[in-house]
Amino acid sequence: MRQAAEAQLLNPHCDLGEEGQWLPDTSAEICCQNYSVCVCVCVRPAGLRQILTDVIEEVRQSISLDIDGGDVVHSLLNASWLQSLLKVCHRLWGCCLLLLLFLLNLQVPLGSRPQKCKLEPSFLLHCAFAALLSAHDTVAQRDYGPVLPPMPDELPDDEEATRTVCLVKNNQPLGATIKRHEITGEIFIARVIHGGLADRSGLLHAGDRIIEVNGFSVGGMDPEQVIHVQARSQGTIMFKVVPITERPVHQEMMLYVRAMVNYNPQQDPTIPCADAGISFSKGDILEIVDQTDALWWQARKLPSDACCAGLIPSSSLLKRKQRELWWSQPYLPHACMQICKPRLSTSAQMSITGPRPRPLSSFSLTFLNSLLAGFRRSLRLCRRRFYSTTQLPGHTRCPSNCSTLNVPYEEVVRYQRHPHDAHRLIALLGPSGVGVNELRKRLIETNPRLFQGAVPHTTRPPKGYEEPDRDYHFTSREIFDSMIYKNSHISADSPSDDWLKKKSMFGRFLEYGEYKGNLYGTSIESVKDVLSSGKICVIDIEPNAIQAVRTHELKAYVIYVKPPTLERLRESRKTAHITTTYYVNRPFQDEDLQEMEAAAQKIEAQYWQFFDHVIVNDELQDTCAQLLTVVNKSQDEPQWVPTSWIRPNTQL
Ligand SMILES: Nc1ncnc2c1ncn2[C@@H]1O[C@H](COP(=O)(O)OP(=O)(O)OP(=O)(O)O)[C@@H](O)[C@H]1O
């Protein structure tokens, strides 16, 4: 029984009773002997009671919090205490099953039992109960080992309590890093990696001072030499440590983030241990399991079944790194600034036939410059021109506006739309010519009762066949300008300015632009009108409008339409036409396809982290089918969304 108990694999993070301690992992087989402090290794009923009490308390706290139900369930199911409880249940169930088998055996009529079953059922039952009672007595009397040598009588008062920990090496790393004290030169355990071998042993902690490794004193050694000694050991490895006296209380909390930047520990000279780091790319979801260290957090990349976490830079450290990198780059105006000026100048370069746009008033020019974006067919050429002429952004110098510099990790939660809630906005984007409009059109055609576009605003007069508020919201320039102003300056219900309040009743724009002297734009209100009618609103946006749609009220699901390889583009677009002017479509030329590919690279380099889904538009029919599936999933299945959408005022 004792051996069986010693071999059990239980979670070391849950204390089972005051003196109790989870048994170590079998794969580590820790033998714990202490020269002056006795470490008890047992499983006590009090411990189980404690777990159950914790469970009830945690559930009670979860209920009292006003948070998303799915989030609570997800947190509960992932909680370490539940995992521990399941392990306990698993083992208890194993015992019960054994007992049940004996009892069943007893129920079977003697005649029907196989001949080879020689033992009488009553005898088997007796043995089982006897073993059970004996195990109970053993545990109750605390008659378990290893039996430690008696404490020496004459122990000096200043004798330090030490702990000897013996781990059996397997092919897993130890899961701990060490460091040398700058002044004393002593070697300490710097950090224990969550879920690693050392962590699961429960016997090595950050702050423990290492005295010996495999019998060798580490006094005067460098951390590298200590690691060398450890690496040379075969079979088992033994540490003699002075345990840290006051272990920091480690509060385990669930935190999920979306990475807004790429990170590779192998290219980071400042990481304490590159092998302990994990790499991640923009858009990856990370589960932060430890934020104790202000500089280096521990995390898992999802989806993952790895129990061992890895090191990642903390939010503040990553911000600092991004800033340093940014300063080291050659100056490039940031896209959020570039997007304005080149647009105006390129539209001039483009020599679009027809009257030139009338000069904007200084008022509208200022605000148009701040968020100029193309809209529909009229400005597709501007988009194409813009992406083909601007530099690849890389790390551009715009510290105040660049979101990746300010928020390297975006806190996220799993969100499941309630059937009675408004649908999530579907925002499609991609390089010009890739097929965003084609896909949007086809999606709406599949079910016009469910899918609908937003009605745009324009300052141009209606054409004969156009119906106001169905084809366009035809507005005056004055109202359009006030909506642009509202975009930049006033909150939705600023009471101070009656004039603006009256003029801006149409709300703010997601994006807007000018073509041939007329303004065009998509307002948030137009999108909300569709959503509040119970339909799914499908719009196409410029990449720089992503931030405007990623809000609590619209909860946009952003789908990036990516071109296939150049080879496949040539093949699939043989009969397709590209829009060159308002009136002219012509077949794609190779140059168009190359421009599309280059534009795609630029968009991906800057905005990949915001894409909820990426669809490669190769075969049109296939892409349409994929799009439909993805859109349905976006509404019906849980998705990672920024925490601020669900719990405002959340910041890392
Ligand atoms: N997968 C595809 N295979 C073949 N042709 C396609 C495919 N996707 C789109 N097309 C065609 O490519 C052309 C350009 O598509 P579309 O107008 O939708 O581009 P876009 O992304 O909206 O770009 P822009 O805004 O510049 O027009 C259209 O003629 C469309 O029918």
The ligand as a Tripos MOL2 file, in Angstrom:
@<TRIPOS>MOLECULE
LIG
   31    33     1     0     0
SMALL
NO_CHARGES

@<TRIPOS>ATOM
      1 N1        -11.4230   32.8390  -56.7080 N.pl3     1 LIG1
      2 C1        -11.6000   33.5530  -57.8180 C.ar      1 LIG1
      3 N2        -11.3680   32.9730  -58.9980 N.ar      1 LIG1
      4 C2        -11.5320   33.6730  -60.1260 C.ar      1 LIG1
      5 N3        -11.9230   34.9450  -60.1680 N.ar      1 LIG1
      6 C3        -12.1630   35.5810  -59.0310 C.ar      1 LIG1
      7 C4        -12.0020   34.9120  -57.7780 C.ar      1 LIG1
      8 N4        -12.3100   35.7700  -56.8010 N.ar      1 LIG1
      9 C5        -12.6460   36.9230  -57.3930 C.ar      1 LIG1
     10 N5        -12.5610   36.8140  -58.7250 N.ar      1 LIG1
     11 C6        -12.8080   37.8610  -59.7180 C.3       1 LIG1
     12 O1        -11.7490   38.8160  -59.5640 O.3       1 LIG1
     13 C7        -12.2490   40.1110  -59.8700 C.3       1 LIG1
     14 C8        -11.9460   41.0430  -58.7360 C.3       1 LIG1
     15 O2        -12.7590   40.6730  -57.6280 O.3       1 LIG1
     16 P1        -13.3740   41.7630  -56.6690 P.3       1 LIG1
     17 O3        -13.9580   42.8780  -57.4260 O.co2     1 LIG1
     18 O4        -14.2470   41.0640  -55.7130 O.co2     1 LIG1
     19 O5        -12.0540   42.2570  -55.9820 O.3       1 LIG1
     20 P2        -11.9070   43.0890  -54.6590 P.3       1 LIG1
     21 O6        -11.1060   42.2970  -53.7070 O.co2     1 LIG1
     22 O7        -13.2110   43.5720  -54.1870 O.co2     1 LIG1
     23 O8        -10.9710   44.2520  -55.1170 O.3       1 LIG1
     24 P3        -11.3960   45.7310  -55.5260 P.3       1 LIG1
     25 O9        -11.9460   46.3200  -54.2800 O.co2     1 LIG1
     26 O10       -10.1490   46.3560  -55.9840 O.co2     1 LIG1
     27 O11       -12.4020   45.5330  -56.6170 O.co2     1 LIG1
     28 C9        -13.7150   39.9650  -60.1450 C.3       1 LIG1
     29 O12       -13.9000   39.9080  -61.5260 O.3       1 LIG1
     30 C10       -14.0690   38.6460  -59.5080 C.3       1 LIG1
     31 O13       -15.1610   38.0250  -60.1590 O.3       1 LIG1
@<TRIPOS>BOND
     1     1     2 1
     2     2     3 ar
     3     2     7 ar
     4     3     4 ar
     5     4     5 ar
     6     5     6 ar
     7     6     7 ar
     8     6    10 ar
     9     7     8 ar
    10     8     9 ar
    11     9    10 ar
    12    10    11 1
    13    11    12 1
    14    11    30 1
    15    12    13 1
    16    13    14 1
    17    13    28 1
    18    14    15 1
    19    15    16 1
    20    16    17 2
    21    16    18 1
    22    16    19 1
    23    19    20 1
    24    20    21 2
    25    20    22 1
    26    20    23 1
    27    23    24 1
    28    24    25 2
    29    24    26 1
    30    24    27 1
    31    28    29 1
    32    28    30 1
    33    30    31 1
@<TRIPOS>SUBSTRUCTURE
     1 LIG1         1 GROUP 0 **** ****
